């Protein structure tokens, strides 16, 4: 069984880049939903 493949991160070079991507994505979602809430209230 190859265990080297389990530690490789797809798409980004490190896990820290994934964490930054997820945080930015969540912040953008919050901003987007707040704009929708103000626009349709």
C-alpha positions in Angstrom: 0.0 0.0 0.0 1.4 3.4 -1.0 1.2 5.9 1.8 3.0 8.7 0.0 -0.1 9.5 -2.0 -2.2 10.2 1.1 -0.1 13.2 2.1 -0.2 14.9 -1.3 -2.5 17.9 -1.6 -4.4 18.1 -4.9 -4.6 21.5 -6.7 -2.5 23.4 -4.2 1.1 22.9 -3.0 0.3 23.0 0.7 -2.5 22.7 3.1 -2.0 26.3 4.2 -3.0 27.4 0.7 -6.2 25.3 1.0 -7.0 27.0 4.3 -6.6 30.5 2.9 -8.7 29.6 -0.1 -11.5 28.2 2.1 -11.4 31.3 4.4 -11.5 33.7 1.4 -14.4 31.7 -0.2 -16.4 31.8 3.0 -15.9 35.5 3.5 -17.0 36.1 -0.1 -20.1 34.1 0.5 -20.9 36.1 3.6 -20.5 39.3 1.7 -22.6 38.1 -1.2 -25.4 36.9 1.1 -25.4 40.2 3.0 -25.7 42.1 -0.3 -28.6 39.9 -1.4 -30.2 40.4 2.0 -30.0 44.2 1.7 -31.1 44.2 -1.9 -34.2 42.1 -1.4 -35.3 43.3 2.0 
